[in-house]
Amino acid sequence: MIEAVENGEEIVITKHGKPVARLVQELPRTIRFGLLEGKTPDWAEVDFDEGSTMTEGFNVWKENLKELDL
């Protein structure tokens, strides 16, 4: 069964003819926790003034994010 799953097959395990589990290939994780730990700059909290829009604030934040060495 393991070889079949390694080759991309999906195995359905049944009990009395009803599916109870699936055996599938494990995908690599793409999330790296702690990536920004200790790298949060002072400007991380964007101040949305009464006259500004959410888009303007996001664009400022996005530009400042480029300063981080990720």
PyMOL Python script that loads the backbone (N, CA, C, O; Angstrom):
from pymol import cmd

cmd.read_pdbstr("""\
ATOM      1  N   MET A   1       0.821  -1.201   0.000  1.00  0.00           N
ATOM      2  CA  MET A   1       0.000   0.000   0.000  1.00  0.00           C
ATOM      3  C   MET A   1       0.859   1.258   0.000  1.00  0.00           C
ATOM      4  O   MET A   1       0.546   2.228  -0.690  1.00  0.00           O
ATOM      5  N   ILE A   2       1.933   1.242   0.765  1.00  0.00           N
ATOM      6  CA  ILE A   2       2.793   2.422   0.857  1.00  0.00           C
ATOM      7  C   ILE A   2       3.369   2.778  -0.505  1.00  0.00           C
ATOM      8  O   ILE A   2       3.408   3.950  -0.877  1.00  0.00           O
ATOM      9  N   GLU A   3       3.814   1.775  -1.247  1.00  0.00           N
ATOM     10  CA  GLU A   3       4.366   2.042  -2.578  1.00  0.00           C
ATOM     11  C   GLU A   3       3.322   2.648  -3.500  1.00  0.00           C
ATOM     12  O   GLU A   3       3.638   3.535  -4.293  1.00  0.00           O
ATOM     13  N   ALA A   4       2.087   2.185  -3.408  1.00  0.00           N
ATOM     14  CA  ALA A   4       1.014   2.728  -4.243  1.00  0.00           C
ATOM     15  C   ALA A   4       0.780   4.196  -3.907  1.00  0.00           C
ATOM     16  O   ALA A   4       0.607   5.021  -4.804  1.00  0.00           O
ATOM     17  N   VAL A   5       0.773   4.521  -2.622  1.00  0.00           N
ATOM     18  CA  VAL A   5       0.574   5.905  -2.201  1.00  0.00           C
ATOM     19  C   VAL A   5       1.752   6.770  -2.634  1.00  0.00           C
ATOM     20  O   VAL A   5       1.556   7.907  -3.063  1.00  0.00           O
ATOM     21  N   GLU A   6       2.967   6.251  -2.528  1.00  0.00           N
ATOM     22  CA  GLU A   6       4.148   6.995  -2.979  1.00  0.00           C
ATOM     23  C   GLU A   6       4.074   7.309  -4.470  1.00  0.00           C
ATOM     24  O   GLU A   6       4.636   8.303  -4.929  1.00  0.00           O
ATOM     25  N   ASN A   7       3.384   6.466  -5.216  1.00  0.00           N
ATOM     26  CA  ASN A   7       3.219   6.680  -6.655  1.00  0.00           C
ATOM     27  C   ASN A   7       2.003   7.540  -6.984  1.00  0.00           C
ATOM     28  O   ASN A   7       1.640   7.676  -8.152  1.00  0.00           O
ATOM     29  N   GLY A   8       1.372   8.121  -5.966  1.00  0.00           N
ATOM     30  CA  GLY A   8       0.272   9.045  -6.203  1.00  0.00           C
ATOM     31  C   GLY A   8      -1.120   8.463  -6.067  1.00  0.00           C
ATOM     32  O   GLY A   8      -2.104   9.183  -6.241  1.00  0.00           O
ATOM     33  N   GLU A   9      -1.229   7.181  -5.762  1.00  0.00           N
ATOM     34  CA  GLU A   9      -2.553   6.578  -5.606  1.00  0.00           C
ATOM     35  C   GLU A   9      -3.153   6.938  -4.255  1.00  0.00           C
ATOM     36  O   GLU A   9      -2.432   7.217  -3.298  1.00  0.00           O
ATOM     37  N   GLU A  10      -4.478   6.928  -4.189  1.00  0.00           N
ATOM     38  CA  GLU A  10      -5.200   7.153  -2.942  1.00  0.00           C
ATOM     39  C   GLU A  10      -5.842   5.838  -2.525  1.00  0.00           C
ATOM     40  O   GLU A  10      -6.543   5.207  -3.316  1.00  0.00           O
ATOM     41  N   ILE A  11      -5.605   5.426  -1.294  1.00  0.00           N
ATOM     42  CA  ILE A  11      -6.160   4.174  -0.778  1.00  0.00           C
ATOM     43  C   ILE A  11      -7.299   4.509   0.177  1.00  0.00           C
ATOM     44  O   ILE A  11      -7.115   5.289   1.111  1.00  0.00           O
ATOM     45  N   VAL A  12      -8.474   3.925  -0.052  1.00  0.00           N
ATOM     46  CA  VAL A  12      -9.618   4.114   0.831  1.00  0.00           C
ATOM     47  C   VAL A  12      -9.776   2.850   1.672  1.00  0.00           C
ATOM     48  O   VAL A  12      -9.914   1.748   1.141  1.00  0.00           O
ATOM     49  N   ILE A  13      -9.754   3.028   2.987  1.00  0.00           N
ATOM     50  CA  ILE A  13      -9.909   1.905   3.912  1.00  0.00           C
ATOM     51  C   ILE A  13     -11.369   1.846   4.335  1.00  0.00           C
ATOM     52  O   ILE A  13     -11.943   2.850   4.758  1.00  0.00           O
ATOM     53  N   THR A  14     -11.959   0.678   4.218  1.00  0.00           N
ATOM     54  CA  THR A  14     -13.382   0.534   4.523  1.00  0.00           C
ATOM     55  C   THR A  14     -13.604  -0.443   5.671  1.00  0.00           C
ATOM     56  O   THR A  14     -12.761  -1.288   5.972  1.00  0.00           O
ATOM     57  N   LYS A  15     -14.758  -0.300   6.298  1.00  0.00           N
ATOM     58  CA  LYS A  15     -15.195  -1.236   7.336  1.00  0.00           C
ATOM     59  C   LYS A  15     -16.638  -1.579   7.025  1.00  0.00           C
ATOM     60  O   LYS A  15     -17.506  -0.707   7.003  1.00  0.00           O
ATOM     61  N   HIS A  16     -16.881  -2.834   6.789  1.00  0.00           N
ATOM     62  CA  HIS A  16     -18.220  -3.295   6.405  1.00  0.00           C
ATOM     63  C   HIS A  16     -18.741  -2.542   5.176  1.00  0.00           C
ATOM     64  O   HIS A  16     -19.922  -2.203   5.088  1.00  0.00           O
ATOM     65  N   GLY A  17     -17.827  -2.290   4.231  1.00  0.00           N
ATOM     66  CA  GLY A  17     -18.206  -1.658   2.976  1.00  0.00           C
ATOM     67  C   GLY A  17     -18.346  -0.145   3.032  1.00  0.00           C
ATOM     68  O   GLY A  17     -18.664   0.475   2.018  1.00  0.00           O
ATOM     69  N   LYS A  18     -18.114   0.472   4.203  1.00  0.00           N
ATOM     70  CA  LYS A  18     -18.212   1.932   4.327  1.00  0.00           C
ATOM     71  C   LYS A  18     -16.817   2.526   4.526  1.00  0.00           C
ATOM     72  O   LYS A  18     -16.039   2.031   5.342  1.00  0.00           O
ATOM     73  N   PRO A  19     -16.501   3.599   3.771  1.00  0.00           N
ATOM     74  CA  PRO A  19     -15.178   4.214   3.924  1.00  0.00           C
ATOM     75  C   PRO A  19     -14.998   4.809   5.327  1.00  0.00           C
ATOM     76  O   PRO A  19     -15.872   5.509   5.838  1.00  0.00           O
ATOM     77  N   VAL A  20     -13.847   4.514   5.932  1.00  0.00           N
ATOM     78  CA  VAL A  20     -13.554   5.047   7.267  1.00  0.00           C
ATOM     79  C   VAL A  20     -12.257   5.858   7.295  1.00  0.00           C
ATOM     80  O   VAL A  20     -12.029   6.622   8.232  1.00  0.00           O
ATOM     81  N   ALA A  21     -11.406   5.698   6.274  1.00  0.00           N
ATOM     82  CA  ALA A  21     -10.142   6.436   6.250  1.00  0.00           C
ATOM     83  C   ALA A  21      -9.591   6.468   4.838  1.00  0.00           C
ATOM     84  O   ALA A  21      -9.920   5.628   4.000  1.00  0.00           O
ATOM     85  N   ARG A  22      -8.742   7.463   4.594  1.00  0.00           N
ATOM     86  CA  ARG A  22      -8.043   7.568   3.304  1.00  0.00           C
ATOM     87  C   ARG A  22      -6.553   7.622   3.580  1.00  0.00           C
ATOM     88  O   ARG A  22      -6.106   8.289   4.513  1.00  0.00           O
ATOM     89  N   LEU A  23      -5.798   6.924   2.771  1.00  0.00           N
ATOM     90  CA  LEU A  23      -4.349   6.953   2.845  1.00  0.00           C
ATOM     91  C   LEU A  23      -3.863   7.691   1.607  1.00  0.00           C
ATOM     92  O   LEU A  23      -4.017   7.215   0.483  1.00  0.00           O
ATOM     93  N   VAL A  24      -3.273   8.866   1.831  1.00  0.00           N
ATOM     94  CA  VAL A  24      -2.818   9.699   0.714  1.00  0.00           C
ATOM     95  C   VAL A  24      -1.367  10.114   0.941  1.00  0.00           C
ATOM     96  O   VAL A  24      -0.850  10.051   2.056  1.00  0.00           O
ATOM     97  N   GLN A  25      -0.731  10.536  -0.137  1.00  0.00           N
ATOM     98  CA  GLN A  25       0.657  10.967  -0.072  1.00  0.00           C
ATOM     99  C   GLN A  25       0.764  12.272   0.714  1.00  0.00           C
ATOM    100  O   GLN A  25      -0.037  13.187   0.521  1.00  0.00           O
ATOM    101  N   GLU A  26       1.747  12.352   1.592  1.00  0.00           N
ATOM    102  CA  GLU A  26       1.989  13.557   2.384  1.00  0.00           C
ATOM    103  C   GLU A  26       2.622  14.613   1.488  1.00  0.00           C
ATOM    104  O   GLU A  26       3.595  14.337   0.786  1.00  0.00           O
ATOM    105  N   LEU A  27       2.068  15.821   1.514  1.00  0.00           N
ATOM    106  CA  LEU A  27       2.615  16.917   0.734  1.00  0.00           C
ATOM    107  C   LEU A  27       3.597  17.708   1.590  1.00  0.00           C
ATOM    108  O   LEU A  27       3.420  17.805   2.804  1.00  0.00           O
ATOM    109  N   PRO A  28       4.623  18.271   0.973  1.00  0.00           N
ATOM    110  CA  PRO A  28       5.582  19.058   1.758  1.00  0.00           C
ATOM    111  C   PRO A  28       4.910  20.307   2.327  1.00  0.00           C
ATOM    112  O   PRO A  28       4.047  20.908   1.687  1.00  0.00           O
ATOM    113  N   ARG A  29       5.313  20.680   3.517  1.00  0.00           N
ATOM    114  CA  ARG A  29       4.750  21.868   4.159  1.00  0.00           C
ATOM    115  C   ARG A  29       5.334  23.120   3.520  1.00  0.00           C
ATOM    116  O   ARG A  29       6.521  23.181   3.201  1.00  0.00           O
ATOM    117  N   THR A  30       4.479  24.109   3.341  1.00  0.00           N
ATOM    118  CA  THR A  30       4.933  25.360   2.740  1.00  0.00           C
ATOM    119  C   THR A  30       4.983  26.500   3.748  1.00  0.00           C
ATOM    120  O   THR A  30       5.531  27.563   3.455  1.00  0.00           O
ATOM    121  N   ILE A  31       4.420  26.290   4.924  1.00  0.00           N
ATOM    122  CA  ILE A  31       4.404  27.340   5.940  1.00  0.00           C
ATOM    123  C   ILE A  31       5.621  27.183   6.833  1.00  0.00           C
ATOM    124  O   ILE A  31       5.896  26.099   7.346  1.00  0.00           O
ATOM    125  N   ARG A  32       6.343  28.276   7.011  1.00  0.00           N
ATOM    126  CA  ARG A  32       7.480  28.264   7.933  1.00  0.00           C
ATOM    127  C   ARG A  32       7.132  29.166   9.108  1.00  0.00           C
ATOM    128  O   ARG A  32       7.147  30.390   8.981  1.00  0.00           O
ATOM    129  N   PHE A  33       6.821  28.569  10.241  1.00  0.00           N
ATOM    130  CA  PHE A  33       6.462  29.339  11.415  1.00  0.00           C
ATOM    131  C   PHE A  33       7.687  30.049  11.974  1.00  0.00           C
ATOM    132  O   PHE A  33       8.799  29.524  11.935  1.00  0.00           O
ATOM    133  N   GLY A  34       7.462  31.247  12.494  1.00  0.00           N
ATOM    134  CA  GLY A  34       8.535  32.016  13.098  1.00  0.00           C
ATOM    135  C   GLY A  34       9.367  32.786  12.098  1.00  0.00           C
ATOM    136  O   GLY A  34      10.422  33.310  12.455  1.00  0.00           O
ATOM    137  N   LEU A  35       8.922  32.871  10.853  1.00  0.00           N
ATOM    138  CA  LEU A  35       9.681  33.536   9.807  1.00  0.00           C
ATOM    139  C   LEU A  35       9.959  35.002  10.139  1.00  0.00           C
ATOM    140  O   LEU A  35      11.040  35.509   9.836  1.00  0.00           O
ATOM    141  N   LEU A  36       8.994  35.688  10.760  1.00  0.00           N
ATOM    142  CA  LEU A  36       9.159  37.110  11.060  1.00  0.00           C
ATOM    143  C   LEU A  36       9.546  37.383  12.514  1.00  0.00           C
ATOM    144  O   LEU A  36       9.573  38.536  12.943  1.00  0.00           O
ATOM    145  N   GLU A  37       9.843  36.333  13.264  1.00  0.00           N
ATOM    146  CA  GLU A  37      10.177  36.516  14.669  1.00  0.00           C
ATOM    147  C   GLU A  37      11.381  37.443  14.817  1.00  0.00           C
ATOM    148  O   GLU A  37      12.443  37.205  14.241  1.00  0.00           O
ATOM    149  N   GLY A  38      11.194  38.494  15.592  1.00  0.00           N
ATOM    150  CA  GLY A  38      12.264  39.452  15.836  1.00  0.00           C
ATOM    151  C   GLY A  38      12.509  40.419  14.707  1.00  0.00           C
ATOM    152  O   GLY A  38      13.448  41.212  14.780  1.00  0.00           O
ATOM    153  N   LYS A  39      11.703  40.387  13.666  1.00  0.00           N
ATOM    154  CA  LYS A  39      11.904  41.253  12.513  1.00  0.00           C
ATOM    155  C   LYS A  39      10.777  42.268  12.329  1.00  0.00           C
ATOM    156  O   LYS A  39      10.688  42.903  11.278  1.00  0.00           O
ATOM    157  N   THR A  40       9.926  42.426  13.323  1.00  0.00           N
ATOM    158  CA  THR A  40       8.811  43.352  13.179  1.00  0.00           C
ATOM    159  C   THR A  40       9.310  44.782  13.403  1.00  0.00           C
ATOM    160  O   THR A  40       9.711  45.123  14.515  1.00  0.00           O
ATOM    161  N   PRO A  41       9.292  45.619  12.367  1.00  0.00           N
ATOM    162  CA  PRO A  41       9.787  46.995  12.494  1.00  0.00           C
ATOM    163  C   PRO A  41       8.769  47.903  13.178  1.00  0.00           C
ATOM    164  O   PRO A  41       7.625  47.509  13.409  1.00  0.00           O
ATOM    165  N   ASP A  42       9.200  49.121  13.499  1.00  0.00           N
ATOM    166  CA  ASP A  42       8.340  50.088  14.183  1.00  0.00           C
ATOM    167  C   ASP A  42       7.103  50.455  13.370  1.00  0.00           C
ATOM    168  O   ASP A  42       6.054  50.750  13.942  1.00  0.00           O
ATOM    169  N   TRP A  43       7.215  50.441  12.064  1.00  0.00           N
ATOM    170  CA  TRP A  43       6.104  50.878  11.219  1.00  0.00           C
ATOM    171  C   TRP A  43       5.074  49.776  10.985  1.00  0.00           C
ATOM    172  O   TRP A  43       4.142  49.968  10.205  1.00  0.00           O
ATOM    173  N   ALA A  44       5.219  48.647  11.630  1.00  0.00           N
ATOM    174  CA  ALA A  44       4.324  47.517  11.393  1.00  0.00           C
ATOM    175  C   ALA A  44       2.869  47.861  11.657  1.00  0.00           C
ATOM    176  O   ALA A  44       1.973  47.314  11.014  1.00  0.00           O
ATOM    177  N   GLU A  45       2.630  48.754  12.586  1.00  0.00           N
ATOM    178  CA  GLU A  45       1.257  49.181  12.856  1.00  0.00           C
ATOM    179  C   GLU A  45       0.957  50.395  11.989  1.00  0.00           C
ATOM    180  O   GLU A  45       1.375  51.510  12.302  1.00  0.00           O
ATOM    181  N   VAL A  46       0.236  50.174  10.905  1.00  0.00           N
ATOM    182  CA  VAL A  46      -0.101  51.253   9.981  1.00  0.00           C
ATOM    183  C   VAL A  46      -1.217  52.085  10.589  1.00  0.00           C
ATOM    184  O   VAL A  46      -2.225  51.552  11.054  1.00  0.00           O
ATOM    185  N   ASP A  47      -1.025  53.395  10.580  1.00  0.00           N
ATOM    186  CA  ASP A  47      -2.029  54.312  11.109  1.00  0.00           C
ATOM    187  C   ASP A  47      -2.914  54.772   9.954  1.00  0.00           C
ATOM    188  O   ASP A  47      -2.445  55.456   9.044  1.00  0.00           O
ATOM    189  N   PHE A  48      -4.171  54.405   9.989  1.00  0.00           N
ATOM    190  CA  PHE A  48      -5.104  54.802   8.952  1.00  0.00           C
ATOM    191  C   PHE A  48      -5.766  56.111   9.374  1.00  0.00           C
ATOM    192  O   PHE A  48      -6.717  56.123  10.157  1.00  0.00           O
ATOM    193  N   ASP A  49      -5.244  57.204   8.840  1.00  0.00           N
ATOM    194  CA  ASP A  49      -5.822  58.518   9.141  1.00  0.00           C
ATOM    195  C   ASP A  49      -7.222  58.607   8.581  1.00  0.00           C
ATOM    196  O   ASP A  49      -7.608  57.823   7.714  1.00  0.00           O
ATOM    197  N   GLU A  50      -7.981  59.565   9.077  1.00  0.00           N
ATOM    198  CA  GLU A  50      -9.370  59.712   8.647  1.00  0.00           C
ATOM    199  C   GLU A  50      -9.481  59.938   7.142  1.00  0.00           C
ATOM    200  O   GLU A  50     -10.442  59.485   6.520  1.00  0.00           O
ATOM    201  N   GLY A  51      -8.509  60.636   6.546  1.00  0.00           N
ATOM    202  CA  GLY A  51      -8.575  60.935   5.120  1.00  0.00           C
ATOM    203  C   GLY A  51      -8.006  59.848   4.226  1.00  0.00           C
ATOM    204  O   GLY A  51      -8.187  59.903   3.009  1.00  0.00           O
ATOM    205  N   SER A  52      -7.324  58.862   4.792  1.00  0.00           N
ATOM    206  CA  SER A  52      -6.709  57.836   3.955  1.00  0.00           C
ATOM    207  C   SER A  52      -7.678  56.681   3.717  1.00  0.00           C
ATOM    208  O   SER A  52      -8.692  56.536   4.400  1.00  0.00           O
ATOM    209  N   THR A  53      -7.331  55.876   2.731  1.00  0.00           N
ATOM    210  CA  THR A  53      -8.155  54.703   2.429  1.00  0.00           C
ATOM    211  C   THR A  53      -7.406  53.449   2.832  1.00  0.00           C
ATOM    212  O   THR A  53      -6.200  53.490   3.071  1.00  0.00           O
ATOM    213  N   MET A  54      -8.103  52.354   2.907  1.00  0.00           N
ATOM    214  CA  MET A  54      -7.489  51.069   3.251  1.00  0.00           C
ATOM    215  C   MET A  54      -6.434  50.712   2.216  1.00  0.00           C
ATOM    216  O   MET A  54      -5.383  50.179   2.572  1.00  0.00           O
ATOM    217  N   THR A  55      -6.690  50.994   0.943  1.00  0.00           N
ATOM    218  CA  THR A  55      -5.737  50.664  -0.115  1.00  0.00           C
ATOM    219  C   THR A  55      -4.451  51.450   0.050  1.00  0.00           C
ATOM    220  O   THR A  55      -3.361  50.900  -0.109  1.00  0.00           O
ATOM    221  N   GLU A  56      -4.567  52.733   0.366  1.00  0.00           N
ATOM    222  CA  GLU A  56      -3.367  53.552   0.562  1.00  0.00           C
ATOM    223  C   GLU A  56      -2.536  53.025   1.721  1.00  0.00           C
ATOM    224  O   GLU A  56      -1.316  52.903   1.616  1.00  0.00           O
ATOM    225  N   GLY A  57      -3.198  52.715   2.819  1.00  0.00           N
ATOM    226  CA  GLY A  57      -2.495  52.187   3.985  1.00  0.00           C
ATOM    227  C   GLY A  57      -1.820  50.865   3.691  1.00  0.00           C
ATOM    228  O   GLY A  57      -0.697  50.624   4.133  1.00  0.00           O
ATOM    229  N   PHE A  58      -2.501  50.001   2.942  1.00  0.00           N
ATOM    230  CA  PHE A  58      -1.916  48.712   2.586  1.00  0.00           C
ATOM    231  C   PHE A  58      -0.709  48.902   1.692  1.00  0.00           C
ATOM    232  O   PHE A  58       0.302  48.222   1.867  1.00  0.00           O
ATOM    233  N   ASN A  59      -0.796  49.815   0.735  1.00  0.00           N
ATOM    234  CA  ASN A  59       0.326  50.051  -0.176  1.00  0.00           C
ATOM    235  C   ASN A  59       1.547  50.580   0.572  1.00  0.00           C
ATOM    236  O   ASN A  59       2.676  50.200   0.262  1.00  0.00           O
ATOM    237  N   VAL A  60       1.329  51.452   1.552  1.00  0.00           N
ATOM    238  CA  VAL A  60       2.440  51.949   2.370  1.00  0.00           C
ATOM    239  C   VAL A  60       3.059  50.787   3.136  1.00  0.00           C
ATOM    240  O   VAL A  60       4.280  50.642   3.176  1.00  0.00           O
ATOM    241  N   TRP A  61       2.218  49.964   3.740  1.00  0.00           N
ATOM    242  CA  TRP A  61       2.708  48.814   4.500  1.00  0.00           C
ATOM    243  C   TRP A  61       3.486  47.870   3.594  1.00  0.00           C
ATOM    244  O   TRP A  61       4.540  47.362   3.976  1.00  0.00           O
ATOM    245  N   LYS A  62       2.965  47.636   2.392  1.00  0.00           N
ATOM    246  CA  LYS A  62       3.598  46.719   1.447  1.00  0.00           C
ATOM    247  C   LYS A  62       4.976  47.231   1.018  1.00  0.00           C
ATOM    248  O   LYS A  62       5.923  46.451   0.914  1.00  0.00           O
ATOM    249  N   GLU A  63       5.087  48.514   0.774  1.00  0.00           N
ATOM    250  CA  GLU A  63       6.374  49.105   0.403  1.00  0.00           C
ATOM    251  C   GLU A  63       7.375  48.991   1.554  1.00  0.00           C
ATOM    252  O   GLU A  63       8.542  48.668   1.336  1.00  0.00           O
ATOM    253  N   ASN A  64       6.921  49.256   2.764  1.00  0.00           N
ATOM    254  CA  ASN A  64       7.805  49.166   3.926  1.00  0.00           C
ATOM    255  C   ASN A  64       8.225  47.738   4.212  1.00  0.00           C
ATOM    256  O   ASN A  64       9.299  47.506   4.768  1.00  0.00           O
ATOM    257  N   LEU A  65       7.396  46.782   3.840  1.00  0.00           N
ATOM    258  CA  LEU A  65       7.706  45.373   4.056  1.00  0.00           C
ATOM    259  C   LEU A  65       8.961  44.960   3.286  1.00  0.00           C
ATOM    260  O   LEU A  65       9.678  44.045   3.690  1.00  0.00           O
ATOM    261  N   LYS A  66       9.215  45.653   2.170  1.00  0.00           N
ATOM    262  CA  LYS A  66      10.384  45.323   1.352  1.00  0.00           C
ATOM    263  C   LYS A  66      11.682  45.574   2.110  1.00  0.00           C
ATOM    264  O   LYS A  66      12.726  45.039   1.739  1.00  0.00           O
ATOM    265  N   GLU A  67      11.628  46.382   3.170  1.00  0.00           N
ATOM    266  CA  GLU A  67      12.828  46.661   3.956  1.00  0.00           C
ATOM    267  C   GLU A  67      13.299  45.452   4.739  1.00  0.00           C
ATOM    268  O   GLU A  67      14.473  45.362   5.097  1.00  0.00           O
ATOM    269  N   LEU A  68      12.395  44.522   5.009  1.00  0.00           N
ATOM    270  CA  LEU A  68      12.757  43.333   5.763  1.00  0.00           C
ATOM    271  C   LEU A  68      13.602  42.408   4.900  1.00  0.00           C
ATOM    272  O   LEU A  68      13.358  42.274   3.701  1.00  0.00           O
ATOM    273  N   ASP A  69      14.563  41.790   5.491  1.00  0.00           N
ATOM    274  CA  ASP A  69      15.424  40.839   4.778  1.00  0.00           C
ATOM    275  C   ASP A  69      14.876  39.436   5.026  1.00  0.00           C
ATOM    276  O   ASP A  69      15.296  38.760   5.965  1.00  0.00           O
ATOM    277  N   LEU A  70      13.932  38.997   4.180  1.00  0.00           N
ATOM    278  CA  LEU A  70      13.299  37.696   4.374  1.00  0.00           C
ATOM    279  C   LEU A  70      13.938  36.657   3.487  1.00  0.00           C
ATOM    280  O   LEU A  70      13.537  35.494   3.511  1.00  0.00           O
TER     281      LEU A  70
END
""", "prot")
cmd.dss("prot")
cmd.show_as("cartoon", "prot")
cmd.util.cbc("prot")
cmd.orient("prot")
